[in-house]
């Protein structure tokens, strides 16, 4: 019974670890989309204000001949096209839709991780071998379905490795924090990151 219980627990723990790492990656992708959305919004506001300002006060501030007025009008039109492009860029690149999909993925993974934690720390001790095996199968099936529902991550290999490193550093520092509540987290993160992985 103990051997089977440990095996089931280890498999569930591994599922929980994978889900945690996947959640970190989706959190990174979500922040990336949010950054682009905020940048587009800021540039749209700035360009809109520039158009309004130059359209109203440009000819008064800068004395221009006929040729100068034509160049000025063309410049304002170009800025207007830039604003138009920025305003439809979300439709083109789908940042808002991708942000919503990654945010939904984070919520689904959080629920799955919570369920794994509940089963590992509470339900396994109370269930029989057969019940625990069924719970494990249900979790594996749920994780498989979850992976099919999650949006595709279009991050680079470097970004993936950075996310993975940050996740494992966070896990390691979290374990140290359990033993030492007054741990300097920033210092611990720096020390762990500077350690050569081969040592």
N, C-alpha and C positions, 0 to 999 in steps of 0.2 A: 504493500500500500504506500509506504513512504517513498520508495523508488519511483513509482508511477506518478505520485503527487509531485515530486521534485521535477520530473521530466515535463509534466503538464505545466507546472509553474514556470520552468525555464523557457518553454516554447511561448507561453503567454508574455513573459518578460521580454523576449526577443521581438514579438509582435508590437509590444508597447514601445520598445526602443525604435523600431522602424517607423512607427506612426509619429513618434516625437520628432524624429529627424525629418520626415516628410512635412510635418507641420512647420518646422523651422524654415524649410525651403519655400513653402507657400507663404509664410509670413514675410520672407525676404522679397519674394515676387510681388506680394501685395504692396509693400512699401515702395518698391521700384515703380509700380504703376501709379501709386499715389503721388510720388515725386514728379513724374511726368505730367500728371493731371494738374498739379499745383503750378508747375512751370508754365504750362499752356495757358492756364487761367491768368497768371500774373502778366505774361507777355500780351495776352489779348487785352487786358485792362490798360496796360501801358500804351500799346499801339492805338487803341480806341481813343485814349486821352490825347495822344499826339495828333491824331487826325482832327479831333474836335478843336484842339488848340490852334493848329496851323491853319485849319479851314477858316476859323473866325478871326484870328489876329495876325496870321502870317503876312498877308498883303499890307497890313498897317505897320508891322515891325520892320519889314524889309522892303524898302523902295525898289520896285522892279519895273523894267521895261516890258514890252510885249513878249520878247523872247524869254525873259526871266519868269514871267507869269506862266508861260507854257511849261517851262521846266518844273516850276513849283507845282502846277496842277498834275503833271505826270508823277512827281514824287509822292504827292498825297494819294494818287490812284494806286501806286505800287504798295504803299503802306496799307491801303484799304484791301488790296488783294491778299497781303500777308495776314491781316485780321480775318479775312474770309477763310483762308487756309487753316488758320489756327482754330477757328470756330467749328470747322468740319473735321478737324484732325482726329477727334475722338471716334467719329464714324469710320474714318479711314483705318486708324490703328487699333481701335477698340479698347483703349486704356480703361475706360469706365466699366465696360463689360468684363474685362479680364480681372480688374480689381474686385468686382463683386463676386466673380467665380472663385478667386483665391480666398477671399474672406469667408465665403460659404464653406470652402474646403477646410479652412482653419477650424471653423465651428464643428464640422463633421468629425474631423480628426480629434478634436478636444473631447467630444462625446465618446468616441471610441477608446481613447486613452483612459478616460474616467471609468469606462466599463471594464477595461483590462485591469485597472488598479483595484476596483471593487472585487472582481473575481479572484485576483491573486491574493489579496489581503483578507478577504472575508469568506467568500463562497467556497473556495477550495477546501478549507478546513471543515466545512459543514457538509460537503457533498460526498457521495460514494464515488468509487472509481469510474463507474459507468456514467454518472452524472457529470463528473469532471471532464471525462472524455467528450461528452456531448457538448459541454460548454466550450471546450477548446475548438471543436469542429465548427460550432456556431460562430465563434470569434474569427476563425480562419476564413470562413465563408464571408462574413461581414467585411473583413479587411480586403478580400479579393474584390467584392462588389464596390467598396469604397474607392479602390484604386481605379476602377473603371469610370466612376463618377467624377473624380478629381480632374481639374483642368490640367492640360499639358504645361509643364514648366519649360520655358524657352530661355533658361539661364545658361551661361557658358560653363565649361568644365571648371574653370578657375572659380567662378562664383559658387558652383556646387561644392567645391573643396573648401572654400572659405566658410560656407554655411555649416558644413560638416565639422570643420575644426572648431568653430564657435560653439556648436552644440556640445561636442565632447568636452571642451574646456568648461562650459557651463555645468555639465554633469559632474565633472571632477571637482570644481570649486564648490558646488552644492553639497557634495559629500564632506568636504573639509569644513564647510559652514555648519553642518550638523554636529561635528565634533568640537568646533570652536566658534561659538556664536559671535565673538568680537573680531572675527577675521576681517582684515582689510581686503575687500573684494577686488578693488582695482589692482592692488599690489599682487594678489594671488593670480589674477588673470594674466598680468604681465609676466610673472615668474613662470607660469605654466606654458605660456606661448613661447618663451625664450628657451625652454628646455629642448634639447635636441631629441627628436623622436627615436633615434637609434640608440640613445643611451638608456 
